[in-house]
C-alpha cells in the first residue's frame, strides 16, 4: 500500500490568479506530489489547494508553497470575507493510506519548526497537532485575525506561537495541523440580509449550541447579491451533510428566506455524497460499490488503487480482466490523449481558428473516455456471465434447455461488448485525426499516440468479437456482427493511413 498524505493549504488570495499559479508551480515542482484540486473565491479572497504525496514529499511541497506565498501576499493589503491571519492561513495534513494520524502530527510539527526558523513566520499548531487545549479549534487560534494578532503577539503570552518569532511579518501567521478529512460546505440564501446567515450559522455550529462537528459563519456575497452560510463539517459520518442542510432549510423558512443553492469547496469523500443520495432518494440497500468509478477499480473482488494494480490483476492467473478489458482501457487512454491535446491547444492564440471545433472534440473525447471506462468492467462481467451459464445444472431436460439458452445469451453479450469497444474506439480514432491535423504542434506525438492506442483497442476488441462468434448458434446474429466488425476495421485502417500520412508531413 502506498504511503499517502493529503495536504490542504489555504492561501489568503482569491483574486490574482497569477499569484496562485506561482504557488502551484512550487507544489508541482516536487517529485512524487500530485495536485488534486484548486478553488479560488473572490469574495472570500481565498484559495484552497489540495495535493497528495508521500509524507516527506508533501511536507517539502507545503514548505515551498508557504515560502512563495510569503513573497507574494502582503497581509497589510489583504481584505476578504473569510477570517484569516496569514498569507498561508492554514496547512492541515490528512492521513490517506499507509499513514497514521500520529505521523501526520509529526509532519505538522516538523513543518512548523522549519517554517518558524527558516522563514521567520509565527506558527500555531492546531487540531490533532495542537500542544495546548485552547489551540485545538482553529477559530480560537485565529481569533482577532491578522490585525488582532499583530497587536497582541508581542505582549500577550497567550499569543506566543509554537514556533517562530513573537512578531508578525507581512506574511502574517500560519496554523499547521493534522486532522481527518473535512468537507467545506456552503449554502446560499436568497437575501442580502447577512444577519440571517449569521443567525443560522449560530444555530448550527457547535460552539454556540449546534451540531457537534460543525463550524459555521455567515457572510454577505456581494457579487451574487446573496448571503452564505459557510461551514466546515469536520466529521461527516457523525454529522452528515444532509442533516446540516435540512436544518439550514428549516431555519431559513423561519425567516421567510429561500435556499438558493449549495456548494462543496475542494474535495469530498465519496461516502459523504452517497449518504446524501441515500437520504434524499430513499434508496434501498444502496452502497458505494454500486458507484461506477468504485466498480471500475475493483476486479475479481479485490479493491484496486490504480493503473498499476489493474496491470497486476491482468497479469494474474485469472480470466478476468482479460483482453477485452485491456482493449477498452487502451481506447480510454486514447481518448484521454485526445482530451489532453485539446486542453493544450484551446486558448492558444496561434490556434484560435480551431478553438470552437476543438472544444466540441474535447466534449466528445471526454464522453468516449467515460464510455470506454465502463466497457472495461462490462467486458469482464460479460465473460463472467459465460462462465456462470456453463455452471448451470443440467439434470433434467428443462434444466438442459435453460442452460443452453443462457449460454447462448451470454455468448451474444460477450460478443456485443467488444463490438461496442470497437465502435467507441473508431470514434476516438476520428477525433485523433482532427487533433493530429489541428492540435498544438508541440503535442503532435501525443496526438499520434492517441491514434495508436485507439487502433490497438479496436483490433484487440475485434479478436474478442471473433472468438465469441464461434460459439453462437444464431447464424443471422453472428453474420450481422461479423459484417459490422469488418466494416469498423476497414474504416479504422483508412483513418489510420490518413493519420500516418499527416504525421509524416508534420514530424
Rosetta blueprint (number, residue, H / E / L):
1 X L
2 X L
3 X L
4 X E
5 X E
6 X E
7 X E
8 X E
9 X E
10 X E
11 X E
12 X L
13 X L
14 X L
15 X L
16 X L
17 X H
18 X H
19 X H
20 X H
21 X H
22 X H
23 X H
24 X H
25 X H
26 X H
27 X H
28 X H
29 X L
30 X L
31 X L
32 X L
33 X E
34 X E
35 X E
36 X E
37 X E
38 X E
39 X E
40 X E
41 X E
42 X L
43 X L
44 X L
45 X L
46 X E
47 X E
48 X E
49 X E
50 X E
51 X E
52 X E
53 X E
54 X L
55 X H
56 X H
57 X H
58 X H
59 X H
60 X H
61 X H
62 X H
63 X H
64 X H
65 X H
66 X H
67 X H
68 X H
69 X H
70 X H
71 X H
72 X H
73 X L
74 X L
75 X L
76 X L
77 X L
78 X L
79 X L
80 X L
81 X L
82 X L
83 X L
84 X L
85 X L
86 X E
87 X L
88 X E
89 X E
90 X E
91 X E
92 X E
93 X E
94 X E
95 X E
96 X E
97 X E
98 X L
99 X L
100 X L
101 X H
102 X H
103 X H
104 X H
105 X H
106 X H
107 X H
108 X H
109 X H
110 X H
111 X H
112 X H
113 X H
114 X H
115 X H
116 X H
117 X H
118 X H
119 X H
120 X L
121 X L
122 X L
123 X E
124 X E
125 X E
126 X E
127 X E
128 X L
129 X L
130 X L
131 X L
132 X L
133 X H
134 X H
135 X H
136 X L
137 X L
138 X H
139 X H
140 X H
141 X H
142 X L
143 X L
144 X L
145 X H
146 X H
147 X H
148 X H
149 X H
150 X H
151 X H
152 X H
153 X L
154 X L
155 X L
156 X L
157 X H
158 X H
159 X H
160 X L
161 X L
162 X L
163 X E
164 X L
165 X L
166 X L
167 X L
168 X L
169 X L
170 X L
171 X L
172 X E
173 X L
174 X E
175 X E
176 X E
177 X E
178 X E
179 X L
180 X L
181 X L
182 X L
183 X E
184 X E
185 X E
186 X E
187 X E
188 X E
189 X E
190 X L
191 X L
192 X L
193 X L
194 X H
195 X H
196 X H
197 X H
198 X H
199 X H
200 X H
201 X H
202 X H
203 X H
204 X H
205 X L
206 X H
207 X H
208 X H
209 X L
210 X L
211 X L
212 X L
213 X L
214 X E
215 X E
216 X E
217 X E
218 X E
219 X E
220 X E
221 X E
222 X L
223 X L
224 X L
225 X L
226 X E
227 X E
228 X E
229 X E
230 X E
231 X E
232 X E
233 X E
234 X L
235 X L
236 X L
237 X L
238 X L
239 X L
240 X L
241 X H
242 X H
243 X H
244 X H
245 X H
246 X H
247 X H
248 X H
249 X H
250 X H
251 X H
252 X H
253 X H
254 X H
255 X L
256 X L
257 X L
258 X L
259 X E
260 X E
261 X E
262 X E
263 X E
264 X E
265 X E
266 X L
267 X L
268 X L
269 X L
270 X H
271 X H
272 X H
273 X H
274 X H
275 X H
276 X H
277 X H
278 X H
279 X H
280 X H
281 X H
282 X L
283 X L
284 X L
285 X L
286 X L
287 X L
288 X H
289 X H
290 X H
291 X L
292 X H
293 X H
294 X H
295 X H
296 X H
297 X L
298 X E
299 X E
300 X L
301 X L
302 X E
303 X E
304 X L
305 X L
306 X L
307 X H
308 X H
309 X H
310 X H
311 X H
312 X H
313 X H
314 X H
315 X H
316 X L
317 X L
318 X L
319 X L
320 X L
321 X L
322 X L
323 X H
324 X H
325 X H
326 X H
327 X H
328 X H
329 X H
330 X H
331 X H
332 X H
333 X H
334 X H
335 X H
336 X H
337 X H
338 X H
339 X H
340 X H
341 X H
342 X H
343 X H
344 X L
345 X L
346 X L
347 X L
348 X L
349 X H
350 X H
351 X H
352 X H
353 X H
354 X H
355 X H
356 X H
357 X H
358 X H
359 X H
360 X H
361 X H
362 X H
363 X H
364 X H
365 X H
366 X H
367 X H
368 X H
369 X H
370 X H
371 X H
372 X H
373 X H
374 X H
375 X H
376 X H
377 X H
378 X H
379 X H
380 X H
381 X H
382 X H
383 X H
384 X H
385 X H
386 X H
387 X H
388 X H
389 X H
390 X H
391 X L
392 X L
393 X L
394 X L
395 X L
396 X L
397 X H
398 X H
399 X H
400 X H
401 X H
402 X H
403 X H
404 X H
405 X H
406 X H
407 X H
408 X H
409 X H
410 X H
411 X H
412 X H
413 X H
414 X H
415 X H
416 X H
417 X H
418 X H
419 X H
420 X H
421 X H
422 X H
423 X H
424 X H
425 X H
426 X H
427 X H
428 X H
429 X H
430 X H
431 X H
432 X H
433 X H
434 X H
435 X H
436 X H
437 X H
438 X H
439 X L
440 X L
441 X H
442 X H
443 X H
444 X H
445 X H
446 X H
447 X H
448 X H
449 X H
450 X H
451 X H
452 X H
453 X H
454 X H
455 X H
456 X H
457 X H
458 X H
459 X H
460 X H
461 X H
462 X H
463 X H
464 X H
465 X H
466 X H
467 X H
468 X H
469 X H
470 X L
471 X L
472 X L
473 X L
474 X L
475 X H
476 X H
477 X H
478 X H
479 X H
480 X H
481 X H
482 X H
483 X H
484 X H
485 X H
486 X H
487 X H
488 X H
489 X H
490 X H
491 X H
492 X H
493 X H
494 X H
495 X H
496 X H
497 X H
498 X H
499 X H
500 X H
501 X H
502 X H
503 X H
504 X H
505 X H
506 X H
507 X L
